[in-house]
Each structure stands twice: as C-alpha cells, then as structure tokens.
C-alpha cells in the first residue's frame, strides 16, 4: 500500500538518511 510508505514518513521526522525509503 502507498499509505504504508507515506504514513511513517509523515509521522516520523524528516530523515535525511531515508528520503523515500520506508523506515522500519
């Protein structure tokens, strides 16, 4: 799901290490 990638990214702070990758 696309929400999976956007959810953690929006909730979590801007990670310079993981720009588009979904941080687990």
C-alpha distance matrix in Angstrom:
0.0 3.8 5.3 5.6 7.4 9.3 10.2 12.3 13.6 14.9 16.3 17.8 20.6 20.5 20.5 22.6 21.9 18.1 17.6 14.2 13.4 11.4 14.5 14.7
3.8 0.0 3.8 5.3 5.5 6.5 8.5 10.9 11.2 12.3 14.4 15.9 18.4 17.8 18.2 20.1 19.8 16.0 15.0 11.5 11.7 10.2 13.6 14.7
5.3 3.8 0.0 3.8 5.4 5.1 5.5 8.6 9.7 10.1 11.6 13.7 16.5 16.7 17.5 20.0 20.0 16.3 15.5 12.6 12.7 10.4 13.0 13.8
5.6 5.3 3.8 0.0 3.8 5.6 5.3 6.8 8.7 10.3 11.1 12.4 15.5 15.8 15.9 18.6 18.0 14.4 14.4 11.6 10.6 7.7 10.0 10.3
7.4 5.5 5.4 3.8 0.0 3.8 5.7 6.3 6.5 8.9 10.6 11.2 13.6 13.2 13.1 15.3 14.8 11.1 10.8 7.8 7.3 5.1 8.2 9.8
9.3 6.5 5.1 5.6 3.8 0.0 3.8 5.8 5.1 5.9 8.4 9.8 12.0 11.7 12.7 15.2 15.6 12.2 11.0 8.7 9.6 7.8 10.2 12.1
10.2 8.5 5.5 5.3 5.7 3.8 0.0 3.8 5.4 5.4 6.1 8.3 11.4 12.3 13.4 16.5 16.9 13.7 13.4 11.6 11.7 8.9 10.2 11.2
12.3 10.9 8.6 6.8 6.3 5.8 3.8 0.0 3.8 5.6 5.2 5.6 8.9 10.2 10.6 14.0 14.0 11.1 11.7 10.6 10.0 7.0 6.9 8.1
13.6 11.2 9.7 8.7 6.5 5.1 5.4 3.8 0.0 3.8 5.6 5.3 7.2 7.2 8.1 11.1 11.8 8.9 8.6 8.0 8.6 6.9 7.3 10.0
14.9 12.3 10.1 10.3 8.9 5.9 5.4 5.6 3.8 0.0 3.8 5.6 7.1 7.8 10.2 13.2 14.7 12.2 11.3 10.9 12.2 10.5 11.0 13.2
16.3 14.4 11.6 11.1 10.6 8.4 6.1 5.2 5.6 3.8 0.0 3.8 6.6 9.0 11.0 14.6 15.7 13.6 13.6 13.6 14.0 11.6 11.0 12.3
17.8 15.9 13.7 12.4 11.2 9.8 8.3 5.6 5.3 5.6 3.8 0.0 3.8 6.6 7.8 11.6 12.5 11.0 11.7 12.4 12.5 10.5 8.9 10.6
20.6 18.4 16.5 15.5 13.6 12.0 11.4 8.9 7.2 7.1 6.6 3.8 0.0 3.8 6.0 9.4 11.2 10.7 11.0 12.7 13.5 12.5 10.8 13.2
20.5 17.8 16.7 15.8 13.2 11.7 12.3 10.2 7.2 7.8 9.0 6.6 3.8 0.0 3.8 6.3 8.9 8.4 7.9 10.3 11.7 11.8 10.8 14.0
20.5 18.2 17.5 15.9 13.1 12.7 13.4 10.6 8.1 10.2 11.0 7.8 6.0 3.8 0.0 3.8 5.3 5.4 6.3 9.2 9.7 10.3 8.7 12.0
22.6 20.1 20.0 18.6 15.3 15.2 16.5 14.0 11.1 13.2 14.6 11.6 9.4 6.3 3.8 0.0 3.8 5.5 5.9 9.6 10.5 12.2 11.2 14.6
21.9 19.8 20.0 18.0 14.8 15.6 16.9 14.0 11.8 14.7 15.7 12.5 11.2 8.9 5.3 3.8 0.0 3.8 6.2 9.3 8.9 10.8 9.4 12.6
18.1 16.0 16.3 14.4 11.1 12.2 13.7 11.1 8.9 12.2 13.6 11.0 10.7 8.4 5.4 5.5 3.8 0.0 3.8 5.8 5.3 7.2 6.8 10.4
17.6 15.0 15.5 14.4 10.8 11.0 13.4 11.7 8.6 11.3 13.6 11.7 11.0 7.9 6.3 5.9 6.2 3.8 0.0 3.8 5.9 8.4 9.3 13.0
14.2 11.5 12.6 11.6 7.8 8.7 11.6 10.6 8.0 10.9 13.6 12.4 12.7 10.3 9.2 9.6 9.3 5.8 3.8 0.0 3.8 6.4 8.8 12.2
13.4 11.7 12.7 10.6 7.3 9.6 11.7 10.0 8.6 12.2 14.0 12.5 13.5 11.7 9.7 10.5 8.9 5.3 5.9 3.8 0.0 3.8 6.2 9.2
11.4 10.2 10.4 7.7 5.1 7.8 8.9 7.0 6.9 10.5 11.6 10.5 12.5 11.8 10.3 12.2 10.8 7.2 8.4 6.4 3.8 0.0 3.8 6.3
14.5 13.6 13.0 10.0 8.2 10.2 10.2 6.9 7.3 11.0 11.0 8.9 10.8 10.8 8.7 11.2 9.4 6.8 9.3 8.8 6.2 3.8 0.0 3.8
14.7 14.7 13.8 10.3 9.8 12.1 11.2 8.1 10.0 13.2 12.3 10.6 13.2 14.0 12.0 14.6 12.6 10.4 13.0 12.2 9.2 6.3 3.8 0.0
